[in-house]
Amino acid sequence: MPHSVTFIRGDGTGPEISEAVRRVLEGTGVEFEWDWQDAGADVYEQEGTPLPDRVLESVRERKLAIKGPITTPVGSGFRSINVALRKELDLYACLRPCKAYEGVRTRFPETDI
């Protein structure tokens, strides 16, 4: 059964970095089902909000998301997407595991940092 993941591409260099991350993750052999979402400056220009409700709904539904880099305007514009995501989703930690997971082939099966 594939892991259902909200993937927020980001803007600026975000889409390019997001595509590289996707390729690395798919190279693990783990199955993913991506729900591609957009947020940031480009979306703000098109829709008047940098973080559409559909993005938050996708994250709430899947309970798992990856976010590429997103522009944060300095001085004016919209507030940081990172801050908005933390506030809207009641997040308080940024988990960056470095761990070997059962079912995923690895050269270092005991890794857990």
N, C-alpha and C positions, 0 to 999 in steps of 0.2 A: 504494500500500500504506500503510495507516494506521500511525502510530507508536503502539506499545503502551506505555502509561504507567501506573504505579501512582500513584494519587491518594489521598493520606492526608488526609482532610477536616479533621482536627483537632477541637478542642472549643472551648467558649466562643464566641468570634467566628469561630473557624476555618471552620465550614461556610459561613457567609455570605461570608467572604473567598474561600474556595475556589471557590464558585459564580461569583463575579465573575472570578476568574482563568480559570476554564474558559471563560466567555463571551468573554473577551478572546482567549484562545488559539484558540478555534474561529472567531473573527472574522478570523483571519489567512488562512483558506482551507486551512490544512494539516489533513490528516485525522488524527484521534486515535482510539484505542480505549482507553477508560478502564477501569482495574480499580480500582473504588472500595473503599477500605479505611478502617477506623476505628482510632484509637489515642487514648490519653489518659485523662483522669479518668473519663469516662462508661464507657469500656470497662473500666477498672480496677474500678469498682463492680459491673459486670455479670459480669466474667470472672475477676477477681482478678489480672489482669496488665494494665498499660497498653499493652503492646506485644506482641500475640499473634504466635505463630510465623507465622501465615498472612500477616501484613503483611511480615515479613522475606522469606518465601518469594516473595511477589509481586515485591518489589524485586529480589531476586536473579535471578528468571526474566526480568524485563523490562529490567533494568540501567538503568532510568530511572524517577525518581519526583519527584513534586511533593508538598510537605507544607504544609498549612495550619498556623496557629498552634495550639500545644498547651500546655495548662496545665502548669507545673512547680511542684509544691507546695514551700512554704518550710518547712524544718525537719523535716518528716516526710512519710510517704506513700510515693511512689515516686520513683526518680531521674529526672532529665531525659530525656525521649524523645529529644531531640537528642543527648545524650551516649550513650544506649543505641544509637541508630542508627549513630553514628560508630564505636562500639566493635564492634558486631555485624557491620557491613559493612566494617570496616577502612578507614574514610574519613579523610582528612586535610586535605581542602580543601573549601571551599564555592565552587563556580564559579557566577558570576552573569554570563554573557556578555551583552554588548550588541553584537550583530553581525548583519549582514544575511546571510541564508542563501539560497543558490541555490534557485530554485523558489518563493520566497515574495515576492510583490509588495511593494515598499517604495518610499517616496519618496526614500530615502537608501541606494542599493545598495552604497556603499563603506564603510558604517559598520562599524568593528571596533575596539572599545575594550577 
